């Protein structure tokens, strides 16, 4: 048996360890070197990128300046061409961006929610110099919407004319909706051509701010009036309107007047697959109208809308859905819900809706400011309705907590007499408010 030399083995092991350590040092040195080289390359790359960005920025600024110079030259040339055309053809041709055509002015509809779907702003409404068609089933609230626009316009000192072709408009209904009947101009003429001719002259002279016709379906064309009763004529109303409306629309667009046409609905007999409803008077009004508002009545069960029922359980109001089927001022297809009350003016509901839209009554919002949910808060008091929030529900919530007079004061109303007469507030509410504010 051969003995191993331990000293020799130890020397061999030490030599191996030294070789491994030297190799690891070389590897480490190799790893360090690329890092230094890499940092220098990064520095050069960043300088190169910064230089390129500066060059691109300068090129972009130069391109913008060049484009501005070219656009100015084009504008100057366009104005020169327009001057030549105006002199040659004796007409008025202008650039659309600098003309008054795009400067719209509005008339308030009397309901802030309706203003929003019409123009996108709760303080705007119907654009002046335009036609509006209100249509829907019977008893929905078309004349009520018209009366709300009348009331708001008369309160602002405007002039209003109402053509009552149906013969159903009366002082009680108008007063109930806030219309000052002593200032409202009224005509019971029902002849189609006569009314449209009068409207043309009134619009050319800018006599009125609002003209309403209730309703288009009740107008009697001259041909129908001259023929025997019950004689079958082929669409005399549609023919009369199609002949007269182009001239009338030309006068309306040059005026400050908003012309309302209240229309009815008819069954489209024989239509199996399309829309079963149609509006009388042909298609002319559909084309010429700037707004077409579809007015529909919605169900209002007592469990969800207790404010629409009195103590005896009798219904005193209903929900009204207003949808913009056509809108050439703001995006169409929008809708809102309005509370229509039968027995008293609903001005207080408009005030509450305006308070919600202007954040006097605050609605729950996200961090970015977008509306979220139905939770409302006012004077450190929260309200979370079970159903869809309406002005009527908020009114009863404020009244139960004794805040209705304080809200009216916050909205700039100091005289509570009209609300006492209509029954919206009581003497106790006023006394409580006076005690709290002393």
Buried (B, 14 or more C-beta within 10 A) or exposed (E): EEEEEEEEEEEEEEEEEEEEEEEEEEEEEEEEEEEEEEEEEEEEEEEEEEEEEEEEEEEEEEEEEEEEEEEEEEEEEEEEEBEEEEEEEEEEEEEEEEEEEEEEEBBBBBBBBBBBBBBEEBEBBBBBBBBBBBBBEEEBBBBBBBBBBBBBBBBEEBBBBBBBBBEEBEEEBBBBBBBEBEBBEEBEBBBBBBBBBBBBEBBBEEBBBBBBBBBBBBBBBEBBEEEEEEEEEEEBBBBBBBBBBEEBBEBBBEBBBBBBBBBBBEEEEEEEEEEEBBBBBBEBBBEBBBBBBBBBBEEBEEEBBEBBBEEEEEEBBBBBBBBBBBBEBBEBEBBBBBBBBEEBBBBBBBBBBBBBBEEBBEBEEEEEEEEEEBBBEBEEEEBEBEEEBBBBBBBEBBBEEEBBBBBBEBBEBEEBEBBBEBEBBBEEBBEBBEEEEE
